[in-house]
Amino acid sequence: QIAEWLKTIYGNVPVPIYEVNKRTVDILHEVMKCNKERDKDVSLLIEDINDQAAKYEAEAQYWQDILKEGLGLSVSSLSQEATQALTYLVESAVALEAEDTSLTSFYCAINDMTSELLETKSKTQEMELKLKTLTEKLTSALMMKEKLEKDVEETVESQAAEIAKAQSRSKNLKFLRDKSLDMKIRIKDAE
């Protein structure tokens, strides 16, 4: 079943080689089920879109018949300016996603788009504010990092100097102890 499905998926291209074991077969089986369900959903969606297109075409034909019979108007009998105006009207309705070409639909669509624009601007301002805040925090953190690195470096240098002083004092102390011991021995010898 999986091999047949893979052949239909890949068509004329050879199916890639894969290790056949329980795990890969289970995974491929799940993928196959998901793929088939998605294909069903897509076919239902295509069918629905085709139904809607047929309805729109029938409605368009209905209105063309009314215009032709009632007013004697057809697309071919309109002037170039009228045809262009109708084209602009239709393109505007499609761009605004209006329900129809009535003035009310245009106003509603324009209001909706304006609301979306204002909402987008508001979100953009919020994001810019967050970005500014994060940038300031990042700058502050970087400056703090540099300061800490400098402090660590100074502390290391200071410790090195203190260690050198301590070693020097330790040597001096040892020298003085040795000298003191030597003097005590000389004093005893002299006594």
N, C-alpha and C positions, 0 to 999 in steps of 0.2 A: 504494500500500500504506500509506504514512504518512498520507495524507489520510483513507483509510477508518478507520484506527486512531484518528486524532484525532476523527473524527465519532463513533465509538463511545465514546470517552472523554468527550467533551463532551455527548453526547446531544442534547437539544433546544436547548442553548445554542450560539450560533454560535461557530465556531472562531476564536480571536484571529488577527489578521493578523500574519504574520511574513514576513521577507525570505527568499525562496526562492533559495538558492545552495548550492553543494556543501557548505560547512561546516555550515550549519543543517540540511540534509537528513541529513548524516552524524550529527550530534548527535541529531536526532530519531529516526533509525534505531536508534542505540544505546539511547536511552531506551525506544523501543518494544520492543526485544528484552528489556531488563531488566524492563519492565512485564509482558510476556507470561510470562517465567519466574517472576516473583513471583506472577502469577495462577495459574500451574500449581502452585506450592508451596502457595499458600493453598487451592486446591481440594483438593489431597492432604491437607492438614491438616484441612480441613472433613470430608472423607470419613473420615479416621481418627477424628476426634472423634465422628462419627455412628456409626461401627462400635463404638467404645467405649461410647457411650450405649446402643446396642442390646444389647450384652453385659451392661451393668449392669441394664438393664430386664429382660432374660431371667433374670438371676440373682436380681433382686428378686422376679420372678414365681415363680421356683422356690422361694425361701424362704417366700413368702406361701402357696404351695400346701402346703408342708410344715407350716407353722404351722396352716393351716386344716384340713388333713386329719388330721395327727398329733395336734394339741392342741386342735383346734376353736377356734382363735383367729383373729380377723380384726381389721382396723383398726377396723371399726365395732362390734365386740363388746367392745373395750377401754374401760375407764373413762376419764373425762376426765383424771384424774391420771396414769394409765398412758400415755395418748396424749401428754400434756404431757411426761412423763419421756422417752418415746421421741424426741419432737421435740428436747428439750434434748440428748439423747445424740447424735442425728444432727448437730445444729448444732455441738456441741462437736467431733465427729469431723471435720466439714468445716473448722471454724476452725483446728483443730490439724493439718489435712492428714494425719490418721491413715489407715492402710490399712484398718482396720475398727474396730468398736466394742469390741474386746476391751480388757481392762485393760492388757495388755502394750503394745498399740498406743498407748494413751493415755499410758502412762509414757514410752515411747520418744519420742513426739511432744513431750511436755512437756520431756523431757531435751534434745531437739534445739533446742527454742525457748529453753530456758534457756541452752544453749551459745551460740546466736546472740545472745542478749541480753548475755551476758558478753563475747562478742567485740566486739559493738557498743559496749558500755561502755568496753572497753579501747581501741578505736579512737578513741572520743570523748575519752578522757583523753589519748591521744597527740596528737590534734589540738589539744586545749586547751593542752597543754604547748608545742606548736609555735607556737600563736597567741600564748601568753604570751611565748615567746622572741622571736618576730618583733616583737611590740609593744614589748618592751624595746629591741630593736635599733633599731626605728624611732624610739622616743623618744630614744635615745642619738644617732642620726644627726641628728634634728631639732635637738637641743641643740647638737651639734657644728656644724651648719649655722649656727645663730644665733650661736654663738661666732665662727665664721669670718667671718660677715658683719660682726659687731661689730669684729673685728680688722682686717678690710679697711677698714671705715669709719674706724677710729682711724688706720690707716696712711695713708689718703688725707688725713685732716686733718693728721697729723704732716708728711707730705710737703708739703702746701700751706704749712704754717708754715715748714718748712725752705726751701722755694722762696722764700717771702717774705723770710726772713732772708738768703738767698743774694743775692737781688736787691738788698736794702738794702746788704749788704756790698759788692756789686759797684758800686753807685752811689757808696758812700763811697770805695772804692778808686779809682774813676775820678776822683772829686773830688780825692782826695789826690794822685793822679798829675798831674792838671791843675794843682793848687796847687803841687806840687813843681816842675813844669816852669816855671810862672810865676815861682816864687822863684828858680830857676836863671837864668832870663832876667834878672830884676831884679838878681841878684848880679853877673852879667856886665856889665850896664849900669852898675851902681854902680862896678865895678872900673874 
